[in-house]
């Protein structure tokens, strides 16, 4: 594990977590990696619709 990676605590409904675990196992991933893949997919969708996110300008 890379200790340089930031950590984030996620609070989630037990049923959702259990279903996520089922999907992750089906895909051969950990829950963490499954969440990472979902985040990447959402970012790509967002950027396709709204343009690339420029992290140098974080005004929302």
Secondary structure, DSSP 8 states (H G I E B T S, - for coil): --TTS--------HHHHHHHHHHHHHHT--HHHHHHHHHHHHHHHHHHHH----TT----
